[in-house]
Amino acid sequence: MHDKPTFGELYESVKKRHSSILQLDADTIQRIEDELEKAKRTKNTFLWMASTLAVLFSIATYPFLLAKAYSFVVAWQKQLSAILYQRQFLDRHWVVWISSFLIFFAVPLLTIGFRTRVFRRLHEHPTLGLPFRLAGPENPVENIDGSKLEFIVYTVILHYILPLIPLLYCYSYRLLSKPILDSFIVLWLMAPMLLLASLPSILFLILLAVALVFIFKIDNLPSEKTPTTLIFYLVKLLHTLEELEELPISNNRTRSRLVNSIMRISNLMRRMYRDIAYSCGISQWSIQQMDQAADNFLSLAAWVYFPQPNTLENLRGRLCKYLNTFISGHYHDLPREEVSQFDVPSIAHQKRLGLRQFVTLLSLAAYMVLPVVAMATTVALFKIEIPSLLQPLLTIMYIIWVVLGLLSFADSLSPDVKDFLAEIVRSVVGRK
């Protein structure tokens, strides 16, 4: 793993390409790097606290839940092994043999076909591609992306269920000893339990990240709202733009990264005086002026959304001017024209966004416990006993329910929460 470039390395890189950038001496670069390191240590303190709490919570809950799951699986294995003994049925219905083996080989073949473009070659074959061409003139799998997360989850679930077919024949005809088959079933059933037992830790980690970002403002520490931090993020954004030949038109990930960088710098400009200014009139005027400067900088995001032939070069030049302003400290040179093309989110609007994130988190918690509460209420009110044969099916359905909920919920998290959550995960697993 390569270390991230220092501020001095980033500055020298952009300085070589833009001679208009003001020169920083070695002492100033070292001072900026020291201030950035201090701010990083402050954030790392919260990161260490969050990582420690997440690990402690996992240590406290994961073995306990895993032990409970193992006890449930052992009892479940006896029921399942009895269900899989179907020798008389298989002897009377030979067609089941054909269909089951076709399914057993079809699932991995279909997966390989989607992942390796085998079906595309079959579609082009003059003879073997006839069934494909009868379905339509276009390749039916042309637009299927085998690397998509949804496709991967779908194929993993299919391949997980697939061993039931050989287990059916092994139990029915005693192809292997019963202790070996029983042990395999226990291991097979414990695989989803490893994921299910980690769900409380995952939910706790998400709750912790949301709390630190929106309650303790971990992404908006006083140590980050300084000219030094603004200089660093401007240099970093310039360095990112230097790696591009043109502004992204179809690459949503790159465009989102550029817009998030512009929004971060704009927010830091907006808050640079807000938390340290006094309540006098001149302080309020200074805050208003910096708000206007932040609005002007935020308008650069429109350049990324609607690029023209010379937009990239113009954007680099505008960023160089902003960088020189913060290096020299001549804040009166910041553009402060009235921005009327779009509505700038107000502080109240940002607070509503934070409240919306919190409500979304509560909705996720309600989503997770809804099946459990519904089942417990139904059993308590109507005195229903769930058959032991249905308990495995209900558990698998709940695991699928939870996984789909987490995948859907991940899209509603703000970029700040996602970034901090990723930092916590990297800290826990020991990756930089």
C-alpha positions in Angstrom: 0.0 0.0 0.0 1.4 3.4 -1.0 1.3 6.2 1.6 -0.9 9.2 0.8 1.0 12.2 -0.6 1.8 14.9 1.9 0.7 18.5 1.5 4.1 19.5 0.3 4.1 16.9 -2.4 0.7 17.9 -3.6 1.6 21.6 -3.5 4.8 21.0 -5.5 2.9 19.0 -8.1 0.3 21.6 -8.8 2.8 24.5 -8.5 4.8 23.0 -11.4 1.7 23.1 -13.6 0.4 26.5 -12.5 3.1 29.1 -12.2 0.5 31.7 -11.0 0.2 30.0 -7.6 2.0 31.9 -4.9 5.3 30.4 -3.7 5.4 28.8 -0.3 8.8 28.4 1.5 9.8 25.3 3.3 9.0 26.6 6.7 5.5 27.6 5.7 4.9 24.2 4.1 6.2 22.5 7.3 3.9 24.7 9.5 0.9 23.8 7.3 1.7 20.1 7.5 2.1 20.3 11.3 -1.3 22.0 11.6 -2.9 19.4 9.4 -1.3 16.6 11.4 -2.7 18.2 14.6 -6.2 18.3 13.1 -5.8 14.7 11.9 -4.8 13.6 15.5 -8.0 15.3 16.9 -10.2 13.4 14.4 -8.2 10.2 14.9 -9.0 10.5 18.6 -12.7 10.2 17.9 -12.0 7.6 15.3 -10.1 5.5 17.9 -12.9 5.9 20.4 -15.5 4.8 17.8 -13.3 1.8 16.7 -12.8 0.7 20.2 -16.5 0.9 21.1 -17.3 -1.0 17.9 -14.8 -3.8 18.7 -15.9 -4.1 22.3 -19.6 -4.3 21.3 -18.7 -7.0 18.8 -16.7 -8.9 21.4 -19.6 -8.7 23.8 -22.4 -9.7 21.4 -20.9 -11.8 18.6 -19.8 -15.0 20.5 -23.1 -14.9 22.5 -25.2 -14.7 19.4 -23.1 -17.3 17.7 -23.5 -19.8 20.5 -27.3 -19.3 20.5 -27.3 -19.8 16.7 -25.2 -23.0 17.1 -27.7 -24.4 19.5 -30.5 -23.6 17.2 -28.7 -25.1 14.2 -28.0 -28.4 16.0 -31.7 -28.8 16.7 -32.6 -27.7 13.2 -30.1 -30.2 11.6 -32.0 -33.2 13.0 -35.2 -31.9 11.4 -33.6 -31.2 8.1 -31.8 -34.6 7.9 -35.1 -36.3 8.4 -36.7 -34.3 5.6 -33.9 -35.1 3.2 -34.4 -38.8 3.5 -36.7 -39.3 0.4 -35.5 -42.6 -1.1 -39.0 -44.1 -1.7 -40.1 -40.9 -3.4 -37.0 -40.7 -5.6 -37.4 -44.4 -6.6 -41.0 -43.8 -7.8 -40.3 -40.5 -9.6 -37.3 -40.9 -11.9 -38.0 -37.6 -13.6 -36.9 -35.9 -10.4 -33.4 -37.2 -11.0 -33.2 -35.5 -14.4 -34.7 -32.2 -13.2 -32.6 -32.0 -10.1 -29.3 -32.7 -11.9 -30.2 -30.2 -14.6 -30.8 -27.5 -12.0 -27.6 -28.5 -10.2 -25.5 -27.9 -13.3 -27.6 -25.0 -14.8 -27.0 -22.6 -11.9 -23.2 -22.5 -12.1 -23.2 -22.6 -15.9 -25.6 -19.6 -16.0 -23.4 -17.7 -13.6 -20.3 -18.5 -15.6 -22.1 -17.5 -18.8 -23.0 -14.1 -17.5 -19.6 -13.4 -16.0 -17.5 -14.6 -19.0 -19.7 -13.4 -21.9 -20.3 -17.0 -23.0 -24.0 -16.2 -23.9 -22.8 -13.4 -26.1 -20.7 -15.8 -28.1 -23.6 -18.3 -28.2 -25.9 -15.6 -29.5 -23.5 -15.0 -32.4 -23.1 -18.8 -33.2 -25.1 -19.7 -36.4 -26.6 -22.8 -34.9 -26.4 -22.7 -31.1 -27.5 -19.1 -31.1 -30.9 -19.9 -32.7 -32.9 -20.0 -29.4 -31.4 -16.6 -28.5 -32.2 -15.0 -31.8 -35.7 -16.3 -31.7 -36.3 -14.3 -28.6 -35.4 -11.1 -30.5 -32.8 -9.5 -32.7 -30.8 -8.1 -29.8 -28.6 -10.0 -27.5 -30.8 -10.7 -24.4 -27.8 -10.6 -22.0 -26.0 -7.7 -23.7 -26.9 -5.2 -20.9 -26.5 -7.6 -17.9 -23.6 -6.6 -15.7 -22.3 -9.6 -13.8 -20.2 -7.4 -11.5 -23.2 -5.6 -10.0 -23.8 -6.2 -6.3 -27.4 -7.2 -6.9 -26.3 -9.9 -9.3 -23.6 -11.1 -6.9 -26.0 -11.4 -4.0 -28.5 -13.2 -6.2 -25.9 -15.8 -7.4 -24.5 -16.3 -3.9 -28.0 -17.1 -2.6 -28.6 -19.5 -5.5 -25.3 -21.3 -4.9 -25.9 -21.5 -1.2 -29.2 -23.3 -1.7 -27.6 -25.6 -4.4 -26.0 -28.1 -2.0 -29.5 -29.3 -0.9 -29.6 -31.3 -4.2 -26.6 -33.6 -3.5 -27.5 -33.7 0.2 -30.9 -35.1 -0.8 -29.3 -38.0 -2.7 -26.6 -38.5 -0.1 -29.1 -38.9 2.7 -31.6 -40.9 0.7 -29.1 -43.5 -0.6 -26.5 -43.2 2.3 -23.7 -42.3 -0.1 -21.7 -41.0 2.9 -21.8 -41.8 6.6 -24.5 -40.0 8.6 -22.0 -38.3 11.0 -20.2 -36.7 8.0 -23.5 -35.6 6.4 -24.7 -34.2 9.8 -21.5 -32.3 10.3 -21.7 -30.8 6.8 -25.3 -29.7 7.4 -24.3 -28.0 10.6 -21.5 -26.1 8.8 -23.8 -25.3 5.9 -26.5 -23.9 8.3 -23.9 -21.9 10.3 -22.7 -20.0 7.3 -25.7 -17.5 7.2 -25.6 -17.4 11.0 -22.1 -15.9 10.9 -23.7 -12.9 9.0 -26.8 -12.8 11.2 -24.8 -12.7 14.4 -22.8 -9.7 13.1 -25.9 -7.6 12.3 -26.2 -6.0 15.8 -22.5 -4.9 15.5 -23.2 -3.5 12.0 -26.2 -1.6 13.2 -24.2 -0.3 16.2 -21.4 0.8 13.9 -23.8 2.8 11.7 -25.5 4.4 14.7 -22.1 5.3 16.1 -21.0 6.9 12.8 -24.3 8.9 12.5 -24.0 10.1 16.1 -20.4 11.3 15.7 -21.1 13.0 12.5 -24.5 14.7 13.3 -24.4 15.1 17.0 -20.8 15.7 17.8 -20.0 17.2 14.4 -16.9 15.1 13.9 -16.8 16.2 10.3 -16.9 19.9 11.4 -14.3 20.2 14.1 -12.9 23.6 15.0 -9.5 22.4 14.0 -10.7 21.9 10.4 -12.3 25.3 10.0 -9.1 27.1 9.4 -7.3 28.7 6.4 -4.7 25.9 6.6 -7.4 23.3 6.0 -8.9 25.3 3.2 -5.5 25.6 1.5 -5.0 21.8 1.8 -8.4 20.9 0.3 -7.9 23.5 -2.5 -4.5 22.0 -3.4 -6.0 18.5 -3.2 -8.9 19.4 -5.5 -6.5 21.0 -8.0 -4.4 17.9 -7.9 -7.4 15.8 -8.7 -8.4 18.0 -11.6 -4.8 17.7 -13.0 -5.3 14.0 -13.3 -8.4 14.5 -15.6 -8.2 15.2 -19.3 -11.8 16.5 -19.3 -14.6 16.9 -16.8 -16.7 13.7 -16.4 -19.8 13.5 -18.5 -20.9 9.9 -17.9 -18.7 9.0 -14.9 -21.0 9.6 -11.9 -18.4 8.5 -9.3 -15.8 11.1 -10.5 -18.4 13.8 -10.8 -19.8 13.1 -7.3 -16.3 13.2 -5.9 -15.6 16.6 -7.4 -18.9 18.1 -6.3 -18.4 16.7 -2.7 -14.9 18.4 -2.6 -16.4 21.7 -3.7 -19.2 21.4 -1.1 -16.7 20.6 1.6 -14.6 23.7 0.8 -17.7 25.9 0.6 -18.9 24.6 4.0 -15.5 25.2 5.6 -15.5 28.8 4.2 -19.0 29.4 5.5 -18.1 28.2 9.0 -14.7 29.8 9.3 -16.0 32.8 11.3 -19.3 31.4 12.4 -18.2 29.6 15.6 -15.5 32.1 16.7 -17.1 35.5 16.0 -18.6 37.7 18.6 -22.2 38.9 18.5 -21.3 42.4 17.5 -22.4 44.0 14.3 -19.0 43.8 12.5 -18.7 40.1 13.4 -22.2 39.4 11.9 -21.2 41.4 8.8 -18.0 39.3 8.5 -20.0 36.1 8.7 -22.4 37.4 6.0 -19.5 38.3 3.7 -18.0 34.8 4.1 -21.4 33.3 3.4 -21.5 35.2 0.1 -18.0 34.0 -0.7 -19.0 30.4 0.1 -22.0 30.7 -2.1 -19.8 31.9 -5.0 -17.5 29.0 -4.5 -20.3 26.5 -4.3 -21.6 27.8 -7.7 -18.5 26.1 -9.2 -20.3 22.8 -8.8 -22.6 23.9 -11.6 -19.4 23.9 -13.9 -18.9 20.3 -13.1 -22.6 19.4 -13.7 -22.7 21.4 -17.0 -19.2 21.4 -18.5 -18.3 23.1 -21.7 -15.2 22.7 -23.9 -13.0 25.1 -21.8 -14.6 24.5 -18.4 -11.9 22.3 -17.0 -9.1 24.8 -17.7 -11.3 27.7 -16.4 -12.1 25.8 -13.3 -8.4 25.2 -12.6 -7.7 28.9 -13.1 -10.5 29.9 -10.7 -9.2 27.5 -8.0 -5.7 28.9 -8.4 -7.1 32.4 -7.6 -8.9 31.0 -4.5 -5.8 29.3 -3.4 -3.7 32.4 -3.7 -6.3 34.4 -1.7 -6.1 32.0 1.2 -2.3 31.7 1.0 -2.0 35.5 1.1 -4.8 36.1 3.6 -6.4 38.8 1.4 -9.9 37.6 2.0 -11.3 40.8 0.6 -10.4 39.4 -2.8 -12.8 36.5 -2.5 -15.7 36.8 -5.0 -18.8 37.9 -3.2 -21.3 38.6 -6.0 -25.0 37.8 -5.4 -25.7 34.2 -6.5 -29.3 33.9 -7.7 -29.1 31.0 -10.1 -29.8 28.5 -7.4 -31.0 28.4 -3.8 -28.2 27.8 -1.3 -29.2 25.5 1.5 -29.7 27.4 4.7 -28.5 26.4 8.1 -32.0 25.4 9.1 -32.2 23.3 5.9 -28.9 21.5 6.9 -30.3 20.8 10.3 -33.4 19.3 8.7 -31.1 17.1 6.6 -29.5 15.9 9.8 -32.9 15.2 11.4 -33.9 13.4 8.3 -30.8 11.2 8.6 -31.7 10.4 12.2 -35.3 9.5 11.2 -33.9 7.3 8.5 -31.8 5.5 11.0 -34.8 5.0 13.3 -36.7 3.7 10.2 -33.9 1.2 9.6 -34.2 0.0 13.2 -38.0 -0.4 12.9 -37.5 -2.2 9.6 -35.1 -4.7 11.3 -37.4 -5.5 14.3 -40.7 -5.4 12.4 -40.7 -9.1 11.4 -39.7 -10.2 14.9 -42.3 -8.0 16.6 -45.0 -9.1 14.2 -44.2 -12.8 14.7 -44.0 -12.5 18.5 -47.3 -10.6 18.6 -49.0 -13.1 16.4 -47.8 -16.0 18.5 -48.8 -14.3 21.8 -52.3 -13.2 20.6 -53.4 -16.3 18.7 -51.4 -18.9 20.7 -49.8 -20.2 17.5 -47.0 -22.8 17.6 -44.6 -22.5 14.7 -43.8 -25.9 13.3 -40.1 -26.9 13.6 -40.1 -27.4 9.8 -41.0 -23.8 9.2 -38.4 -22.3 11.6 -35.4 -22.7 9.2 -37.4 -21.1 6.3 -38.4 -18.2 8.5 -34.8 -17.7 9.6 -33.5 -17.6 6.0 -36.3 -15.2 5.0 -35.4 -12.9 7.9 -31.7 -12.9 6.8 -32.7 -12.0 3.3 -35.0 -9.3 4.7 -32.1 -7.8 6.7 -29.6 -7.9 3.9 -32.0 -6.2 1.5 -32.7 -3.5 4.1 -29.0 -2.8 4.7 -28.4 -2.5 0.9 -31.3 -0.1 0.5 -30.4 1.9 3.5 -26.8 2.4 2.4 -27.9 4.7 -0.4 -29.6 7.1 2.0 -26.5 7.8 4.1 -24.9 11.1 3.6 -21.4 11.2 2.1 -19.9 12.4 5.5 -21.4 9.4 7.3 -20.2 7.0 4.5 -16.7 8.4 4.7 -16.5 8.3 8.5 -18.0 4.8 8.5 -15.4 3.7 6.0 -12.7 5.2 8.2 -14.0 3.3 11.2 -14.0 0.0 9.3 -10.5 0.6 8.0 -9.3 1.4 11.5 -10.9 -1.8 12.9 -9.4 -4.1 10.2 -6.0 -2.3 10.4 -5.9 -0.8 6.8 -4.8 2.7 5.9 
